[in-house]
Amino acid sequence: MLETTEKVELFLLFSVIIQVSMLDKEYAYYKKHKTELFKNFKNKYLVIIGEEVVGNYDTESEAYSKAINQYKLGTFLIQHCVDDETETLQTFHSRVIF
């Protein structure tokens, strides 16, 4: 079994992110509630499942390591909560088959 640190390293190394279409609901929730979320979680990395923020962290790797230990990969979105001027959209695709 991989240690948490190894899981984070693998995630960052291979950019293993499930197709965005699987997380449309989570991203739509973030976009709809962005102003409110920014007030409460400015510059935090949010872990979102469905229409609920289930965690907020200072770093992306911390958010991932906590989320992967509690939830199945592909069932959560990690979103950096920043203002409109700072926000950028990145989409990663992997060749991993689940």
N, C-alpha and C positions, 0 to 999 in steps of 0.2 A: 504494500500500500504506500502511496506517495505521501510524503509530508506536505503540510500546507505550503511551505516555502517552495517546494518543488512544483506543486500545482500552479502557484502564481507564476513561477519562471516559465513553465510550459505554456501557460496562457499567454504571457507577454511575448515569448519567443515565437510561437507559431500563429499568433493572432487568431486563436480559436474562438470565433464569435459566430453564433448561429445566425442564419440568414435573417436580415432585418424584418422580413415579412412575418416571421414568427413572433415578433415583438411589437407589431404595429399597435396593439392595444395599449401597451405600456408607454410607448413613445407618444401616442395621441393623448394619453392622460397627462404626461409631462408637459406637452405643448399647451394643452388647455388650461392647466393650473400653474403655468410657469411663473407668473407674477407672484402669486401667493407662495409658491415653493421657494422662490428666490428670497423673499422676505424672511422665511423661516430657516432656510438652509443655504445661505449665500456661500458660494465657492466650495460646497461639500460635494462629495460623490454619493449620489443616491442609488439605493437598490430598490427597484420598483417591480412589484409583481401585480399583474392585473391593474387595478386602479388604486393601489396602495403603496406608500413608501414604507418599506419594511426595515430600512436602515439608512444611516447617513454617516459618512466617514471622511477623514481628511485627505486620504490618498486613494487612487484607483486600485492599487494593489491591496490595500487594506479592505476596501469594499469587496473586491473579488474573493480574497481569502476567507472573509466572514461568510459571504453569500454561498460560496461553493461548499462550505461545510454544513450549511443548513438546507440548501435547495438544489434541485437537479439542474445541471447545466442546460441552458436553453429555456429555462422557465422564468428568468429574471433579466432585467435590464439594468445596467450600470450607466448612470447619466450624470455628467458633471453639471452642476447647477450654477450657471453663470448668466450674466445679463446678455441682452440681445447683441450688443456690440462685440462681445468676446466670443460668443458661441460660434462654433464651426461644426459641421456635420461630417463625420467620418464613417465610412462603411467598410467593413472588413469581410472578406470571404475566405473561407478555408476549403481545403480539399479533403477535409475529414468527413467520413461518412459515419453516421450514427445508426 
